[in-house]
């Protein structure tokens, strides 16, 4: 394989991994647990801190359904500043910034969470999958939106 083809392959695989992560985040926003599960290998290693740790996508999807899949939960997940490293033809790592916002119309709160995903990827049957994902929060801001004036409930 020529060096030129190798560079194109690396860029293409970075693109595929970016699409994979965006598929996951969009599925979360759309409350689509089946698509959300499809991006992970089974087994996998997922550590989302207070939300929990999981060894398979079905357990993550169950928690997602229980706590996140409600009409009163208006969420957006924005991944940014990815650093993706292709280790070889079937292994890669990635670090992503995340800005998560939640408007909870039931509790009348607005939450903004910042953090970092540290992911590992493996190509399985010619498709990239997330084999490991660790989320590390860095800041959180929560507002009470029940009145005409915003009230800060949490800064951390």
C-alpha positions in Angstrom: 0.0 0.0 0.0 1.4 3.4 -0.9 1.9 6.2 1.6 -0.8 8.2 -0.2 -3.4 5.4 0.1 -2.5 4.9 3.7 -3.1 8.6 4.5 -6.5 8.4 2.7 -7.4 5.3 4.6 -6.5 7.0 7.9 -8.6 10.0 7.0 -11.5 7.9 5.9 -11.4 5.9 9.1 -11.3 9.1 11.2 -14.4 10.2 9.2 -16.2 6.9 10.0 -15.4 7.1 13.7 -16.6 10.7 13.7 -19.9 9.5 12.1 -20.2 6.7 14.7 -19.9 9.2 17.6 -22.3 11.6 16.0 -24.8 8.7 15.4 -24.6 7.9 19.1 -25.1 11.5 20.2 -28.0 12.1 17.8 -29.6 8.9 18.9 -29.4 10.1 22.5 -31.1 13.4 21.5 -33.8 11.6 19.6 -34.3 9.1 22.4 -33.6 6.2 20.0 -32.2 3.5 22.2 -31.8 0.9 19.4 -29.6 3.2 17.3 -27.7 4.2 20.5 -27.0 0.6 21.3 -25.8 -0.2 17.8 -22.6 1.9 18.1 -21.2 -0.2 20.9 -19.5 -3.6 20.7 -20.9 -6.4 22.9 -19.3 -6.8 25.3 -18.0 -3.3 26.0 -16.8 -1.1 28.8 -18.7 2.0 29.6 -18.1 4.3 32.5 -20.5 7.2 32.7 -19.7 8.1 36.4 -22.9 8.8 38.4 -25.1 7.3 35.6 -23.3 4.0 36.0 -20.8 1.5 34.5 -21.9 -1.0 31.9 -20.4 -4.1 30.2 -23.0 -4.3 27.4 -25.1 -1.8 25.4 -28.4 -3.4 26.6 -27.8 -2.3 30.2 -26.9 1.2 29.1 -30.1 1.3 27.0 -32.2 0.3 29.9 -30.9 3.1 32.1 -31.3 5.5 29.2 -34.9 4.4 28.8 -35.6 4.8 32.5 -34.0 8.2 33.1 -33.7 9.9 29.8 -36.5 8.9 27.4 -39.2 11.2 28.5 -40.9 14.0 26.6 -40.1 16.5 29.4 -36.4 15.9 28.9 -35.2 18.2 26.1 -31.6 17.2 25.6 -28.7 18.2 23.3 -25.3 16.5 23.1 -22.6 18.4 21.3 -19.3 16.7 20.8 -16.3 18.9 19.8 -12.6 19.1 19.5 -12.1 15.4 18.6 -8.6 13.9 18.7 -8.8 10.5 16.9 -5.8 8.3 16.6 -5.8 5.3 14.2 -3.6 2.7 15.9 -3.8 0.2 13.1 -6.4 -1.1 10.6 -8.8 -2.2 13.3 -8.0 -0.2 16.5 -8.3 3.5 17.3 -8.7 5.9 20.2 -10.5 9.1 20.5 -10.9 12.0 22.9 -13.9 14.3 22.6 -15.2 17.4 24.4 -18.9 17.3 25.3 -21.3 20.1 26.0 -24.6 18.7 27.2 -27.7 20.7 27.8 -30.9 19.6 29.4 -34.1 21.5 29.8 -36.4 19.5 32.1 -39.9 20.9 31.7 -41.2 18.8 34.5 -38.7 19.9 37.2 -38.3 23.4 35.6 -34.6 23.2 35.4 -31.9 23.9 32.8 -28.6 22.0 33.2 -25.3 22.6 31.3 -22.7 19.9 31.6 -19.2 20.0 30.2 -16.8 17.0 30.1 -14.6 14.7 28.1 -15.2 11.3 26.5 -12.2 9.0 26.3 -13.1 6.2 23.8 -11.6 3.2 22.2 -12.8 1.8 18.9 -12.4 -1.5 17.1 -13.4 -2.4 13.6 -15.7 -5.4 13.6 -17.1 -6.9 10.4 -15.8 -3.9 8.5 -17.7 -1.4 10.8 -16.2 0.6 13.7 -17.7 0.1 17.1 -17.1 1.8 20.5 -15.5 -0.8 22.7 -14.8 1.5 25.7 -16.1 4.9 26.6 -15.3 6.8 29.8 -17.0 10.2 30.5 -15.2 12.6 32.8 -17.3 15.6 33.8 -15.4 18.9 34.2 -18.2 21.4 35.1 -21.9 21.6 35.7 -24.3 24.5 35.9 -28.0 24.1 36.8 -30.7 26.8 36.8 -34.2 26.9 38.2 -36.4 28.1 35.3 -39.7 28.1 37.1 -39.8 31.9 37.6 -39.2 34.9 35.4 -35.7 35.2 36.8 -33.1 32.4 36.6 -31.9 31.1 39.9 -28.6 29.1 40.0 -29.1 25.8 41.8 -25.6 24.3 41.3 -22.2 25.4 40.1 -19.6 22.7 40.1 
